Amino acid sequence: MNQTVVSYLSQYEFYDSLLALFGNNQGLLAFTIFLIVALIIVGLCATIGGLGTYAERKISADLQQRIGPNRVGPYGLLQFLADGVKMMTKEDVMPFTADKMLFYLAPMLALVGVFATLAVLPFSSGFAMADLNVGVFYLIAISSLVGLAVFLGGYASNSKWSMLGGMRGASQIISYEIPVTISILAITLLAGGMSFGTIVGMQKGLPINWFIFHNPFAFIAFFVFFTGALAETNRAPFDLPEAESELVSGYHTEYTGMRFGFFALAEYIEVFVVCGVAVALFLGGSNLPVDIKLDIIPIQIIEVVIFLTKTLLLYYVVIWIRWTLPRLRVDQLMSVCWKYLTPMAILNLVGCAIWLVVFNGKSMADMVFGH
């Protein structure tokens, strides 16, 4: 994988023409390209986050034999735009005793924590903002801002309901980060690096080369990661921070208008990011099923389509799970993390290490088909 989208585009002749237009100022040209790509990615993910609310309503309606949104736009497709307009026009109310600075900061922090993870998300082998050699470490570190935003949202509101929801959210996110991180470490061990480019590059070719099929421990690690990711994104059956039956509306009870909308948008974009990370780590990323040596922009566009297709399929599964499984109690939620997922994640990590030593790093496909 190329280091950045700029280094990928620099191999084409039109890059030299663009450089000439910018007076041979490579720094300015690189900044402009990054800015354009960042705006495209943020706009794409914001649209996907908005459409995620529509998909959530339609899928839940289908599972419950209802119709769902069907008024605004064809098949109700523009409902999320109507919701956005409604949020922007609603009064922005803040509790009198709230911490004003932290109250304003929390939803912004949630959005920053989510959008910053998009920098290392490997949409294709060439169209990535940055392929850091510590990309996985960066992702885990920067995504922790969301947990901080959840806690600050509850704390700054100076409300018992919000505070309780914020404390639940923070404890849940911190707890489930452990099995998720250990499961990611198992894959970095198999790939031999923490760069998403290295990890995706090791899964080229047919699906049998994906890390989910590398060995039995990696297969189990995928489900541990996915389950933990559901809890980290506060999705059912782990949506206790927003358990409206107990906590009104959880940590964002006191938020109105677009500030509430920022929390909701951050959640839906975070689900997309988590699904994208699962695709990159376990499901072959953006790789084509055949090894094509020709590296041209149309191939990159096909890779982006493949990556988005896999990611959105997992997105559907996340929504499907929400409207299928009942919510856990808080003691059950912690038991699942500490008594089951964390020991399983550690076992998978040790198992992958032993597999690498015993079988010289070969996958099950390599041993069966003699690669």
C-alpha positions as CSV (number, residue, x, y, z in Angstrom):
1,M,0.0,0.0,0.0
2,N,1.2,3.5,-0.8
3,Q,2.0,5.8,2.2
4,T,-0.7,8.4,1.4
5,V,-3.1,9.3,-1.4
6,V,-0.6,12.1,-2.4
7,S,2.2,9.6,-2.9
8,Y,-0.2,7.4,-5.0
9,L,-1.3,10.3,-7.2
10,S,2.3,11.5,-7.6
11,Q,3.1,8.6,-10.0
12,Y,0.8,10.0,-12.7
13,E,1.7,12.6,-15.2
14,F,-1.2,14.9,-14.3
15,Y,0.4,15.3,-10.8
16,D,3.3,17.2,-12.5
17,S,0.8,19.5,-14.3
18,L,-0.9,20.2,-11.0
19,L,2.4,20.9,-9.3
20,A,3.2,23.4,-12.0
21,L,-0.1,25.2,-11.4
22,F,0.8,25.5,-7.7
23,G,4.2,27.0,-8.6
24,N,6.1,23.8,-7.8
25,N,5.0,24.2,-4.1
26,Q,4.7,20.5,-3.2
27,G,3.6,21.3,0.4
28,L,0.7,23.5,-0.8
29,L,-0.4,20.9,-3.4
30,A,-0.2,18.1,-0.8
31,F,-2.3,20.1,1.6
32,T,-4.9,20.9,-1.0
33,I,-5.2,17.2,-2.0
34,F,-5.5,16.1,1.6
35,L,-8.1,18.8,2.2
36,I,-10.2,17.7,-0.8
37,V,-9.9,14.0,0.1
38,A,-10.7,14.7,3.8
39,L,-13.8,16.7,2.8
40,I,-14.9,13.9,0.5
41,I,-14.4,11.2,3.2
42,V,-16.1,13.3,5.9
43,G,-19.0,14.1,3.6
44,L,-19.3,10.5,2.6
45,C,-19.3,9.3,6.2
46,A,-21.7,12.0,7.3
47,T,-24.1,10.9,4.5
48,I,-23.7,7.3,5.5
49,G,-24.3,8.2,9.2
50,G,-27.5,10.1,8.2
51,L,-28.6,7.3,5.9
52,G,-27.8,4.9,8.8
53,T,-30.7,6.4,10.8
54,Y,-33.0,5.8,7.8
55,A,-31.7,2.2,7.4
56,E,-32.2,1.6,11.1
57,R,-35.8,2.7,10.9
58,K,-36.6,0.7,7.7
59,I,-34.8,-2.5,8.9
60,S,-36.5,-2.3,12.3
61,A,-39.8,-1.7,10.6
62,D,-39.3,-4.7,8.3
63,L,-38.4,-6.9,11.3
64,Q,-41.5,-5.8,13.2
65,Q,-43.8,-5.9,10.1
66,R,-44.2,-2.1,9.9
67,I,-43.7,0.3,7.1
68,G,-41.2,2.8,8.5
69,P,-40.4,6.2,7.0
70,N,-42.4,6.6,3.7
71,R,-43.4,10.3,3.5
72,V,-40.3,12.5,2.9
73,G,-38.8,11.7,-0.5
74,P,-39.1,8.4,-2.5
75,Y,-39.6,5.6,0.0
76,G,-38.9,8.0,2.8
77,L,-35.3,8.2,1.7
78,L,-34.9,11.9,2.6
79,Q,-36.2,11.5,6.2
80,F,-32.7,11.9,7.6
81,L,-32.5,15.4,5.9
82,A,-35.8,16.4,7.5
83,D,-34.5,15.2,10.8
84,G,-31.4,17.3,10.3
85,V,-33.4,20.4,9.5
86,K,-35.6,19.8,12.6
87,M,-32.5,19.5,14.8
88,M,-31.0,22.7,13.4
89,T,-34.2,24.7,14.0
90,K,-34.8,23.4,17.6
91,E,-33.9,25.6,20.5
92,D,-30.5,25.0,22.0
93,V,-31.2,24.5,25.7
94,M,-28.6,24.1,28.4
95,P,-29.2,23.4,32.1
96,F,-28.6,26.5,34.3
97,T,-26.1,24.6,36.6
98,A,-24.3,22.8,33.8
99,D,-20.5,23.3,33.1
100,K,-20.9,25.4,30.0
101,M,-17.4,24.7,28.5
102,L,-17.5,21.0,29.0
103,F,-21.2,20.9,27.9
104,Y,-20.3,22.4,24.6
105,L,-17.0,20.4,24.3
106,A,-18.5,16.9,24.7
107,P,-20.4,16.5,21.4
108,M,-17.5,18.1,19.5
109,L,-15.1,15.7,21.2
110,A,-17.2,12.7,20.1
111,L,-17.2,13.9,16.5
112,V,-13.4,14.6,16.5
113,G,-12.7,11.1,18.0
114,V,-14.7,9.5,15.2
115,F,-13.6,11.6,12.3
116,A,-9.9,11.3,13.3
117,T,-10.1,7.5,12.9
118,L,-11.0,8.0,9.2
119,A,-7.4,9.1,8.5
120,V,-6.1,5.5,8.7
121,L,-9.2,3.6,7.4
122,P,-7.9,1.8,4.2
123,F,-10.6,2.5,1.7
124,S,-8.3,1.1,-1.0
125,S,-4.6,0.4,-1.6
126,G,-4.1,3.9,-2.9
127,F,-7.0,6.0,-1.6
128,A,-6.1,6.3,2.0
129,M,-5.3,9.5,4.0
130,A,-2.2,7.9,5.7
131,D,-0.8,4.4,6.0
132,L,0.9,4.8,9.4
133,N,3.3,2.1,10.6
134,V,1.5,2.4,13.9
135,G,-2.0,2.7,12.3
136,V,-3.7,0.2,14.6
137,F,-2.2,1.9,17.7
138,Y,-3.3,5.3,16.4
139,L,-6.8,4.0,15.8
140,I,-7.2,2.5,19.3
141,A,-5.7,5.7,20.9
142,I,-7.8,8.3,19.0
143,S,-11.0,6.4,19.3
144,S,-10.8,6.5,23.1
145,L,-11.9,10.2,22.8
146,V,-15.4,9.0,22.2
147,G,-15.5,7.3,25.6
148,L,-14.2,10.6,27.2
149,A,-17.0,12.5,25.3
150,V,-19.6,10.2,26.7
151,F,-18.5,10.7,30.2
152,L,-18.1,14.4,29.9
153,G,-21.5,14.7,28.3
154,G,-23.0,13.2,31.4
155,Y,-20.8,15.0,33.9
156,A,-21.1,18.4,32.4
157,S,-24.9,18.3,32.4
158,N,-25.0,18.3,36.2
159,S,-27.9,15.9,36.2
160,K,-28.1,12.7,38.1
161,W,-29.7,10.8,35.2
162,S,-27.0,12.1,32.7
163,M,-24.2,11.4,35.2
164,L,-25.3,7.8,35.8
165,G,-25.5,7.3,32.0
166,G,-22.1,8.8,31.5
167,M,-20.5,6.6,34.2
168,R,-22.1,3.5,32.7
169,G,-20.9,4.5,29.3
170,A,-17.3,5.2,30.4
171,S,-17.0,2.0,32.4
172,Q,-18.5,0.0,29.5
173,I,-16.3,1.5,26.8
174,I,-13.1,1.1,28.9
175,S,-14.0,-2.5,29.8
176,Y,-14.7,-3.6,26.3
177,E,-11.6,-1.9,24.9
178,I,-9.6,-4.7,26.5
179,P,-11.0,-7.8,24.5
180,V,-11.2,-5.6,21.4
181,T,-7.6,-4.5,21.7
182,I,-6.3,-8.0,22.4
183,S,-8.2,-9.4,19.4
184,I,-6.6,-6.7,17.2
185,L,-3.2,-7.7,18.6
186,A,-3.8,-11.3,17.5
187,I,-4.2,-10.0,13.9
188,T,-1.2,-7.7,14.1
189,L,0.8,-10.7,15.3
190,L,-0.3,-12.7,12.2
191,A,0.4,-9.8,9.9
192,G,3.8,-8.9,11.4
193,G,3.0,-5.2,11.7
194,M,0.5,-2.5,12.9
195,S,0.1,-0.8,9.6
196,F,-3.3,-1.3,7.9
197,G,-1.5,-1.5,4.6
198,T,0.5,-4.5,5.9
199,I,-2.5,-6.2,7.3
200,V,-4.7,-5.8,4.2
201,G,-1.8,-6.7,2.0
202,M,-1.4,-10.1,3.7
203,Q,-5.0,-11.0,2.7
204,K,-4.8,-10.7,-1.1
205,G,-6.6,-13.1,-3.3
206,L,-9.5,-15.4,-2.6
207,P,-11.5,-15.2,0.7
208,I,-9.6,-18.3,2.0
209,N,-6.7,-15.9,2.5
210,W,-8.6,-13.6,4.8
211,F,-7.4,-13.6,8.4
212,I,-10.7,-14.8,9.7
213,F,-9.9,-18.1,8.0
214,H,-6.2,-18.1,8.9
215,N,-6.6,-20.4,11.9
216,P,-9.3,-21.3,14.4
217,F,-8.1,-18.8,17.0
218,A,-8.4,-15.9,14.4
219,F,-11.9,-17.1,13.5
220,I,-13.0,-16.8,17.1
221,A,-11.1,-13.5,17.5
222,F,-13.4,-12.0,14.8
223,F,-16.5,-12.7,16.9
224,V,-14.8,-11.5,20.1
225,F,-13.8,-8.3,18.3
226,F,-17.2,-7.7,16.7
227,T,-19.1,-8.3,20.0
228,G,-16.7,-6.0,21.9
229,A,-17.1,-3.4,19.2
230,L,-20.9,-3.5,19.6
231,A,-20.4,-2.6,23.3
232,E,-17.9,0.1,22.5
233,T,-20.3,1.8,20.1
234,N,-23.1,1.5,22.7
235,R,-25.2,-0.6,20.4
236,A,-27.8,-3.1,21.5
237,P,-27.7,-5.5,23.3
238,F,-25.1,-3.3,25.1
239,D,-26.9,0.1,24.9
240,L,-27.1,0.6,28.6
241,P,-25.7,4.2,28.5
242,E,-28.8,5.1,26.5
243,A,-31.2,2.8,28.3
244,E,-34.2,5.1,28.0
245,S,-36.4,2.8,30.2
246,E,-34.0,3.4,33.1
247,L,-32.0,6.5,32.5
248,V,-34.4,8.7,30.5
249,S,-31.9,9.2,27.6
250,G,-28.6,8.4,29.2
251,Y,-25.6,10.8,29.0
252,H,-27.2,13.1,26.4
253,T,-30.5,13.5,28.3
254,E,-30.0,17.3,28.6
255,Y,-28.8,17.9,25.1
256,T,-31.1,19.4,22.5
257,G,-31.0,20.3,18.8
258,M,-27.8,19.8,16.9
259,R,-25.8,19.1,20.0
260,F,-27.9,15.9,20.4
261,G,-27.6,15.4,16.7
262,F,-23.8,15.5,16.9
263,F,-23.9,12.6,19.5
264,A,-26.2,10.6,17.2
265,L,-24.2,11.3,14.1
266,A,-21.0,10.3,15.9
267,E,-22.5,7.0,16.9
268,Y,-23.6,6.1,13.4
269,I,-20.3,7.1,11.9
270,E,-18.5,5.1,14.6
271,V,-20.5,2.0,13.7
272,F,-19.3,2.5,10.1
273,V,-15.7,2.9,11.2
274,V,-15.9,-0.2,13.4
275,C,-17.3,-2.2,10.6
276,G,-14.6,-0.9,8.3
277,V,-11.9,-1.9,10.8
278,A,-13.4,-5.4,11.0
279,V,-13.3,-5.6,7.2
280,A,-9.7,-4.5,7.1
281,L,-8.5,-6.8,9.9
282,F,-10.4,-9.9,9.2
283,L,-12.3,-9.8,5.9
284,G,-9.7,-9.0,3.3
285,G,-10.2,-5.2,3.2
286,S,-10.5,-3.7,-0.2
287,N,-8.6,-6.5,-2.0
288,L,-9.9,-7.9,-5.3
289,P,-10.6,-11.6,-5.4
290,V,-7.9,-11.9,-8.1
291,D,-4.3,-10.5,-8.1
292,I,-4.2,-7.7,-10.7
293,K,-0.8,-6.2,-11.3
294,L,-2.2,-3.1,-13.1
295,D,-2.5,-0.3,-10.6
296,I,-4.7,2.4,-12.1
297,I,-7.4,4.7,-10.7
298,P,-10.4,2.7,-12.0
299,I,-9.0,-0.3,-10.1
300,Q,-8.8,1.9,-7.0
301,I,-12.4,2.9,-7.4
302,I,-13.4,-0.8,-7.7
303,E,-11.5,-1.5,-4.5
304,V,-13.3,1.4,-2.7
305,V,-16.6,-0.2,-3.9
306,I,-15.6,-3.6,-2.5
307,F,-14.5,-2.1,0.8
308,L,-17.8,-0.1,1.2
309,T,-19.9,-3.1,0.2
310,K,-18.3,-5.3,2.9
311,T,-18.5,-2.6,5.4
312,L,-22.2,-1.8,4.8
313,L,-23.1,-5.5,4.9
314,L,-21.6,-5.6,8.4
315,Y,-23.5,-2.3,9.1
316,Y,-26.7,-4.2,8.3
317,V,-25.7,-7.0,10.7
318,V,-25.2,-4.4,13.5
319,I,-28.7,-3.0,13.0
320,W,-30.2,-6.5,12.6
321,I,-28.7,-7.5,16.0
322,R,-30.1,-4.4,17.7
323,W,-33.6,-5.2,16.7
324,T,-33.3,-8.9,17.5
325,L,-31.6,-9.3,20.9
326,P,-32.9,-7.9,24.2
327,R,-30.9,-5.5,26.3
328,L,-28.5,-6.9,28.9
329,R,-28.5,-5.9,32.6
330,V,-25.5,-4.0,33.7
331,D,-24.2,-6.9,35.7
332,Q,-24.6,-9.2,32.7
333,L,-22.9,-6.7,30.5
334,M,-19.8,-6.7,32.8
335,S,-19.9,-10.5,33.2
336,V,-19.8,-11.0,29.4
337,C,-16.7,-8.7,29.2
338,W,-14.6,-9.9,32.1
339,K,-15.7,-13.6,32.5
340,Y,-16.0,-14.5,28.8
341,L,-14.7,-12.1,26.1
342,T,-11.5,-11.1,27.9
343,P,-10.3,-14.7,28.7
344,M,-11.3,-15.8,25.1
345,A,-9.3,-12.9,23.6
346,I,-6.2,-13.8,25.7
347,L,-6.6,-17.4,24.6
348,N,-6.9,-16.4,21.0
349,L,-3.8,-14.2,21.2
350,V,-1.7,-17.0,22.8
351,G,-3.2,-19.5,20.3
352,C,-2.2,-17.4,17.3
353,A,1.3,-17.1,18.7
354,I,1.6,-20.8,19.1
355,W,0.1,-21.4,15.7
356,L,2.8,-19.1,14.1
357,V,5.6,-21.0,15.8
358,V,4.3,-24.5,15.2
359,F,3.2,-24.0,11.6
360,N,5.8,-21.4,10.5
361,G,3.1,-18.8,10.0
362,K,1.1,-20.8,7.4
363,S,-2.6,-20.5,7.3
364,M,-5.0,-23.4,7.1
365,A,-5.5,-22.7,3.4
366,D,-1.7,-22.9,2.8
367,M,-1.6,-26.3,4.5
368,V,-4.6,-27.6,2.7
369,F,-3.8,-26.3,-0.8
370,G,-0.1,-26.4,-0.4
371,H,0.6,-22.7,-1.2
